[in-house]
Amino acid sequence: MSLEEAASKLAQPIAKIEAWEQGVSAPTMAQLRKMSEVYKRPLAVFFLDAPPSGFDALHDFRRLPATTSEDWTAPLHFEYRRAQDQRESALEISRRMGEQIPTSWKPATPVQANDAERLGSTMRSALGVTLKEQGTWNEKYRALGGWIRALEDNGVLVIQTEKISVEEMRGFSIYAEEFPVVAVNGGDFVRGKTFSLLHEYAHLALRQSGLCDQESASRPRTPEDRLEAFCNQAAASALMPAEALLSEVVVGAAPDGHENWESSALDSLAKKYGVSEEAVLRRLLTLNKTTLAYYQRRRREYLAIYERERTQQKERQKENPSGPGYYRVKARNLGKGFVRLVSHAYAHDAIDTLEAASYLGVKVQHLKRIADEAFGRAA
């Protein structure tokens, strides 16, 4: 945080915070507790002789093209640290219970970054998602929830962030052999989250951490651009297998290089596969069912639509700032898989009430309600 931001949140003069940082004066215990809350650090951290290590940023964290700032915002720092903390907590809880940590998310055979179609197929196979099952996710929230549950059941922690603009981050992944993490931006469009989810899973399948960048160049030049484009292609392959998409009547009837795709046809395919119209059209380009010039023209139209929808979304949030219920948002952000893990350990007396509340960051009286959300028992 900047001094100005910290001073504002702590309700203290900048000069006083500078004096604290320089060791000229010290905060009271009440002020220290407020600092712990604002900086989102344990109180004990402030008594260490030196700042703790282990909070390094993602080495390959990249900005979206529209973003000019190279600095992380405080919310992004907090969410990245939270992802690390939740992963460590999940490991601790599982080991305390003596339970096997699922690692079936890992593709059976390593795939090099030169065959996106094969990687997409391998990813889908590892998660055990069939076309029949995917076909039952005929609504965008069900599609997102279905893919999240598939990742969680196979050993990936999925969380959603808040208070971070999509211009700064759409998603990130933290690779590890056990409980790797995929984070998607909670403020993104639902179908955008689904694509980000699979894009980040592609990074994990390649045994690496990464940042979701769906704005990859049409002609990638740098190694980073090529990697992001590859992960996009792998995600598209997993979501829309080539054989299945080409067997669709409307696709099979279209000639190669088709440049007159009806929005109704693209929308129908988008709903079936749980993605955006643009993602469908981009996939059709990969399969030679349209041209680059046509895709780029339509993409400009989609970008204008996205901008209007974001403006409308912000206006709706102003009119109804309360939004979804507290328990629903809390379970979503923590990840229902993580909430279920904590609730399971609590139900089997592996952790006590205060530990469960601490892991979930809620008051004791909220434990049942948030568990109900995670297990689908909420009204």
Summary of the structure (lengths in Angstrom):
residues: 379
radius of gyration: 22.4
end to end distance: 39.7
largest distance: 76.1
contacts: 1121
relative contact order: 0.09
helix: 58%
strand: 4%
